[in-house]
């Protein structure tokens, strides 16, 4: 036994002698390890690491540069969203779910609202204009989410340029979001029964300009990466997961479509009227990081196509309602932008305070108490940018959710890290994890 | 699913004055029994196929509930893995979209429910399995050997509800810290939080506020 080394203390375990290396002078350590026959290195990558997509902790067992075991440590971003929702009204729930997967807030909101509407039995009463706005917002959100996946994925593999292009294009989408909802993310815009408010003047013009601009801009990243020999070497054949692996691990989204399986809920189990839009399901047959990258690149164009069709539909539906007609569910006031921010419209306040006692009571009851949702449970699945996002919602007939659970695609898909990276090089684990595109806010909820 | 809870009064929080005048209101409990045939949609076909493929159907499946266009099979926990294998191999439910728990403290003897949404990609169908167990004996056999992707989902359900999935390869906490006490999503686990004081007025934490049920 050598003298105690504060930077590399050792202890005897059932697996042999274990050294915990923390830093400093490793001379004593290397001398002592030199005598040992076996050398296994366990490295903690993350939770504070620039390449792990947020607070993901990877516990890697290495032999040289080969990964022999990879395990994920998660939970660093657990905020108890599902528990908190049980103490708020059904409408307030959207404010929570929007914060789960912070890169696709509108998908979270829509999945939750579709489930609540299913429990209420008003799925077919949601106005068409509200549904078309939801679809348009979701597809814009898919673009901004894929932009982060592409930009950060490339950055993590050492490519700086794509990140700049991706975030420039994402900005176009976020500006549209800000104009329509007032916020760039976490907007709580989709509400049970419809959406919070109608599109402002000039929104469609801005969207059409944005689509035109993005279609031109997307070519920058395509020319930079597709066919780029360094990019191909870092992504082709890396993070292999075939259809059988995806099925048994419950993997959906671009990872599943990269096995050649054209599984897209928008086509196969349409919701929000997706059957009325023309778009293609993008697939690849390489089962690797490159295939998933190509799918995301090509899905951008499909989303643009859907957004254009939405804009055409919205033009025809100008002035139509965006909230369900049932006044027992619909938010009592149309929101309006005033001198002190977004709030109840002054017309509405004038009416309830000055002219109609009944309206005042109704407003007060609906805002403080909320509405009752008939007892039962519902599961609604939608195609989020990362795969199947399922909302399991249980009501006991009260004004608050009894239990809400989200089947988060990031949470599920992250399980494939081991299957994708064990036996490969430690540098390739970065590409594999980036191709899953996990968002830790969604994983941990 | 059934909600056996009977609601009294209008407000959830105890100890604060209910000044609404509706304190005596009682909302009757809703209870869903087994659904009658025909179930509609592809649900009859699924039930028929399962009955043919699995002779012990009537013994293993306690109830068949069709509600809001969704089929739920309530399975006895002893038979869960058998049923799961048959659903996967014979009825082509290749994917299990996880498991989530629900805690019904009022349902004595079956307080904890585990809900499994299943997906068949080849037939484009969805069904749901539900298993209920007593709080005192919260054990459910693990289906990780059937659908490996349920690994993390079962860990989460254990973490949040304390349901022990027997046969799971490594049932540890996943979201909460390893040394955490209690299972946060259970109804007897308080939301917590502290009162906020602002300009002399105090706002209690959300779980203690007077609120509507």
Interface residues (C-beta under 8 A of the other chain):
Chain A: X74 X75 X78 X80 X82 X83 X84 X86 X87 X88 X89 X118 X119 X121 X247 X248 X249 X250 X251 X261 X263 X268 X269 X368 X369 X370 X374 X375 X376 X377 X378 X379 X381 X388 X390 X392 X394 X396 X397 X398 X399 X400 X402 X403 X405 X407 X411 X412 X414 X415 X444 X445
Chain B: X1 X3 X5 X7 X27 X30 X32 X67 X68 X69 X70 X72 X94 X95 X96 X97 X98 X100 X101 X102 X103 X115 X117 X119 X121 X124 X126 X128 X147 X148 X149 X150 X151 X152 X153 X156 X173 X174 X175 X176 X177 X184 X185 X191 X206 X207 X211 X212 X213
